Amino acid sequence: MNWRVIVFAFVAWLFCVLQARAASATYFLAPGGSDSNAGKSLGAPWRTPNHAIKCGDTIVAAAGVYTGTTNFNYGSWGTVDTAASSHGQCVAFLKCAAFAACTVTSRDAPAMFVTSSNWGIMGFLFSQTATTLMTNGFACVQVTPASGVLAHFIIANNVFNGCYGGAVSTNGDDYVNEIANVVYNSAQTRVACTSGISFFQPANVDALPGTHLYAAQNIIYNNVEPSTCGGIGGTGAPSDGEAIIFDTFGTYSFTGQTVAENNIGFLNGAGGFEVCGNTTAKIYIVNNTAWANHTHALLNNTTELGEFANACAQNTGVEISRNIAKTNAATATIGKNRNYAFYTSGGDASVTFNNNFGYSAAGNHTACSNGACAAFSFGPSNTLGTDPGFANAPSTNPGAPNCSGYANVPECMATIIGDFRAAAAPSGWGYQQIISTSVHDPLYPQWLCQYSAQLSGLITQGCLSVNRTK
């Protein structure tokens, strides 16, 4: 190639890079900042993100202690300009200056109450308190529209250490990505029955193909409801406390592809991973690990206990594959009901359990429990009845995460992740370690590929268009 062509190509590439960098802006925010400041320097930070910014911009939050009702309250979120993106699939980032160095607290309210679309929230430590268990029914991060649909969120690399209505509430949302978060003790309220991570009653903003809701590389544990929750005055028996639940997708006829992959859920009050009430969306639950869940002896949905459960109704469109489940021998039954590795309340050809590894010391490997079971069978490719041989899975609650001094959630949780190495299971099943280079993963939301730098080290990015083999 002619050297002039090479130089011209390099200059053109450099120009594009510089233009892209120039097109995005960095702003600053601090607990005691002022929204009358310009927000363009550490010395003149904003107080809230209630400013008009663009996709690709970043608001850097200074290390410190924030109050949700002061810094991130309802209505304190600016409109993000998405004009330069395709289908509005982009975010502006709100990032802590250092991982887990920004503590966001609230009392009887959300720690963040997000009220506009297109935000990436990264690097925060969230917690809540309540006057009583009946005064705080909110999630730590509440993303619930007053009307219409909120869409396009990346909630990644955060620590949720003590929430009431779950880590994140996404009722009525679309294109929500929860990536590499640690979620601990986040189902404390009596106002409603909640779980660690709950995708509840989503709504479509469009009908585009590809993954709309995505949960990956999250570590979820000890999310146990109080003895009563939900119902009038919080008097109902607990029914949730799952690690991840895809809940009641039929309410708004949600059709978006939904995925949970490469998550670990253990010692939660109810099951590890559950689909409840889906008839319109395609849901994939792949490469997850569940261990010793169903720790709550008072669960009221005790006919439907599974580390992985297709439950609540005759669901359709659910694929559960390459997962590892092991029940806790000490909780082989909850009340009068058995605790299974894999459970389904019926199924048809659109519901599949294939290439899974399940073990119960009591022999409760699989179960199907209604009239539709005559037309359903668990796939012959499942391995059942063999202990997966976890390296050192904790038998009791290991306590709240302490991520001070770590670079990110995967580093902070590396010991626990290592505890779930499964010596007896196939290498491609269950939770998979993060790979630094991109792979081919058709379940990965492709619009996230524009944020490869921001998500580096947090997840294996599935941006290759085809499989590449040696």
N, C-alpha and C positions, 0 to 999 in steps of 0.2 A: 504494500500500500504506500502511496506517495506520502512523504513526511508532512507536506502541507495539509493533506486531508486529515492525518492523525492529529496535528496541532489544532486544526479547525474543530474537529470533533471534541477534543479535550476542552477547548475554550467554550464550545456550546454547552457541554455537560456542566462545566463549572458555573457558567452563567445561570443555568437552570437551577443548580443547587443553591446559589446565592439568592436568586429570585425567590425560591421556595422559603429560604430562611428569612428573607426580608419580609415576606408576606405574612409571617406569623409574628406575634408580639408576646412579650413576657411582662406580666404585672405582678404586684406584690400585695400581700394581705397579712394582717397581724391582729391579735386579740384587741389591742387598743388603737387600731387604725381609725381612719375617718374616710367616709365615702366622698367627702369633698376634696380629698387629696387626688393627685393625678394617678397614683398607684403605679408609677413607673420606676420607683426606686425603693430600696429598703428603708430609706428615711422618710418616705411619704406613702405608706401603704394604705390600702383600702381596709374597711372594717368588714364588709360583706362582699359576696360575688354579684351583687345587684348592679351590674354594669353591662353595657352592650359590647360584646366581644365576638370574635369569629372562630369558626372551627380551626383547630391547629394552634390557637393561642393557649398560653399557660398562665394560670394564676398560682404563684408560689406562696404557700402559707408558711409564715415564720414558725419555728418551733415555739411551743408554749401551750397554755391551757385555754381552750375556747369554750364558750357557753353557747349551746345550740340556739337558744332564744335570742341571743345577742348577735351572733355572727352568721348563722345559717338558718334563720327562721323562715317560716312560711312567707312567701312573697319577696324574699331577699335574694332572688336569683335572676340574673339578667337573661335577656334573650340572646341566643347564640346564632350568629349569621351563618347559614349553611349554603349560601349561594354558589360557592365554588365546588360543592360536592355533588355526587350523583345520588339522587333519591334521598337527600338529606342524611346520608349515612356517614356521619362524622361527629366528632366531639371537640369541645374545648376542655382542657384539663385543669382541675383544681388539685394540686399536689402539695403534700407536706415537703418542706425543705429537706428533711431527713426522715427516713422511714420510722414510723411509730413515735416521732418526737412531737407530734401535734395531737394533744389529747382533747377530744370533743366530748363534753358531758352535757347532760340535761336532767331536769327533774320534772316528772309528770308531762314530758313532751319529747318529741324526737330530738336526737342529737343533730341531725340535718333533716330539714323538711324541704325537699327539692320540688320546685314548682314550675320548672321549664325543662324543655328537652335538650338533648345533645351535650351531656356532661360526662366527663371522665373524672372519677374521684379515687385518688390513690394515696396511700402512705399514712393513713390516719389511724389513731387508736380511739375507738368509740366505747362509751359506757353510758348507762342510765341509772337513775334512782327513781324512787316513787314514794309519795307520802304513804300510800297503801298499795296493795297489789291490784286494787280497783281503780287507781287514779292514773295509771300509765299503761295504756293499751297500744301505744305506738311502737314501731320498730325503731332501732337506732337511726337508720336511714329510711325516711318515709318518702316514697316516690309515687304519690297517688294524685291523679289529676282531679281538679274540681269539676271539670267537664272535658269531653273529648278524650284524646289519647296522648300520653307522653311517650316519647320514643327515643332510642339510641343513647344507651348508657354503657359505660365501662366502669364497673366498681371492682377495683383490683388492688391487691397488695395492702389490705387493711386488716386490722386486728379488732374483732368484736368481742369484748370482754365484759359481759354482763349487760344484756339488753332485755327488754320486756316483751315486745310484740314481734320478735325475730330480729335477725340482722338487718334485713332489707325488706320493706313492703313495696310490692310492685303491682297492686291491684289496678287493672285498667291500663297497663303499659304494654309496649312492644319493643323488640330489639334491646333486651336487657342482657348484659354479660356480667356474670359474677365470677371473677377469676382470682385464684391464689389468695383467698382470704382465710383467716382462721376464725372460726365462730365457736364461742364457748359460752355456756350458761345464758342463752339468749331466748328463753321461752318462759319468762318469769311471771307474766301477767295473768290475772284471773279474768280480765275483760273478755278475752277470746282465747280459744285453744290454738296455740301457735307452734312453730317448729324453728329449727336453726336457720335453714334457707327455704323459703316458700315462694314459689311462683303461683300466685293466687288470682284466678279469674282474669287472665290477660285479655287484651283486645287488640285486634289488628289495625295498624296504621296503613298497611298495604298488603297486597297478596303476592309479593315477590317470592321467588324460590330461594332456597338456602336457609340457613339456621337463623331463627328469630330470637329464641331464648336459649341461653348457653350458661352452663355451670361447669367449671373445670378447675382442677388443682386446688380445690378447697379442702381444708381439714376441719371437720365439724364434730364436736364432742361435748358431752355432758349438757345437752339441751333437754332439760327435764321440766315438765310443767308442774305447777303446784297441785295440791290434792283435788281442788275444784277449779274449773275454768269454763268460760263460755256460758251460754244459757242466760237466764234472767238473774242478774246480780252475781254472775260468775259462780253459779251453784251446780253446774253440770260436771259430770265426771270427765277427767282428762281423756282426750281422744287423739292427740297429736304428740309432738316432740320428736318428729323424724329429723334425720340429718338434712335430707333434701326431699321436698314434696312438690309434685306438679299437680295442682289442686283445682278442680272444677273448671276445666277449660271450656266446657260447653255453655257457660253462662252468657258469654258474648260471642259464641260460635267461633272461637279462636282456631285458626287453621295453620298458624306458623310452625314450621319445623322446630322441634325442641330437643335439646341434648344435655345430658349429664355424662361427662367422661373424666376419668382420672381424678376422682375425689375419694377421700377416706372419711367414713362415718363410723364412730364407735361410742359405746356407752351413752347413747341418747335414750330419752325416755320411751320413745316408740321405735319404729323401724328405721333402717338405714336409708333406703331409697324407695319412694312410693309414687305411683300414679293413682289419682283419685278422681274419677268423673271425667274421662276424656272420650269424646266421640268424633272429633273433627280434625285434630292435629296428628301429625306423625311424631312420635316420641321415641328417642333412642336413649337407653341407659347402658353405657358400655364402659368397660375397663375401670370399674369402681371396686372398692373394697369396703365391706361392712363386717363389723365384729361386735358381738356382745351388746347389741342394742336391746330395746324392750326392757329397760331397767325399772320402769314405773309399774308397780304392782296393781294400780287402780285403773288401768286403761279400760275405757268403756267400749272400744271397738274390738273386743277380744275374740271375735270370730275371724279376724283378718290380720294375723300376725305373721310377718315375714321380714327377714332382713332386706329382701327385695320383694316388693308387693305390687301387684296389679290389682287394685282393690276398690272398694266403695260401690262399684256398679259394674255393669257389663261394658268395660272399656273396649275401644278398638284402636288399631294403629300403634301398638306398643311393641318395641323390640328390645329385649333384655339379653345382652350377650357379653361374653368375655369378662364377667364379673366374678369376684370371690366373696363368698359369704360363709361365716362361721358363727353359730349361735353360742350364747353363753350357757354352759352346762348347768349353771346354777339357776337359770331361768328357762328351763325346758318347757315349763308351763307358766302362763300368766292367769291366775285364777284357775278356771277349769279348762282353759284352752291352751293348745300347744303353740310353741314358738318355732316357726319354720325358717329354713334358709331361704326358700323361694316359695311364694304364695301367689295364687291368682283366684279371683272370684269369677271363675268362668273364663271363656276365651273363644275366639274363632281363628280363622286362618291369618288374620291381621295381627294377632297377638302371638309372639314367639319368645321362648326361653331356649336359647341355643348357646353351646360352648361356654357354659358357666361351671364354676367349681363350688359345690355347696356341701357343708358338713354340719351335722348336729349330733352331739354325743348321744342324744336320746333317740336318734333315728328319725328325727323330724326334718327330713331333707326337703320335701316338696309337698304341696297340698293344693287342691282345687275344690271349691266349696259351694257351687250352686248348680242349678239344672243344666246350664250350658256346658258343664264339664264333660258331658258325653261326647261333645264334638271337639274337645281339646286334649292335647297331650304335651308334656314337657319333651323337648327335643332329645333324641338319643345321643346327641353329642355332648350332653352335660356329664360332668364327672361328679358323682354324688357318693357320699359315705366315706370319703378320705379326708383326713385332717390336712388342711393346707400347710401346716407347719410354719406358722408365723414365727419370726425370729424372737420377738419378745413383746407380744401384744399386751398392753397393760390390762390387768384384771380389775383395777380400781381407778377412780378418777385421778389422773396425773396432776390436776390442779390447773389454775389459770395460766395462760401463756405469758411468758416474760420475754418480750422480743427486743428489749433494750440492748443496743450495741450490735444488732444484726442488720444486714443489708436489706433483707426482704423476708416475706413469710416463708418461702421454701427453705431458706437458710435457718430461720428461727425454729421451724418444725422438722428439721432434718433428722433429729434423733427419733421422733415419733414415726416419721415416714419410714425410717430404717427398721423400726420395730415390726412393720407389716410386710417385710420381705417374706414371701411364701415359698418355702423350699420345695414343697411337693406339687405346686401348681405349675402349669405351663408358663413359660416366660412372658408370653404375650397376653396373659389374663390378669385381671385385677389392676390396681393402681400401677401406672407406668411412670418411671422417673423422667424428669424434664430433659429433653434433648436440645442442645444449643442451636443446631441448624434446623432449617425448615424442612418439613416432611409433607407428603401428600395426605391430606385428611379432608375428605369431602364434607365432614360434619363441622369443620372449623368455620366460623363466620368469616367469609372472605373480605368483608369490609374492614375487618380488624387488621388486615395485612398492611395497611398504610401506617399503622402504629407499631411496627416491628421493634423500633428502638425503645419505646415506652414499655413494651411488654417483654423485652428481653430478660431472660432469667426467671420469668414467672410462669411460663407455659411453653410447651412444644408447639410452635406455630405451624399450622397446616396450610402453608401458602404455595407449595409446589403444585403445578397443574396436573402432573402425571406422576405415577410411581417410578422411581429410579432404582434399579437393582444392579448389583455388581456383575 
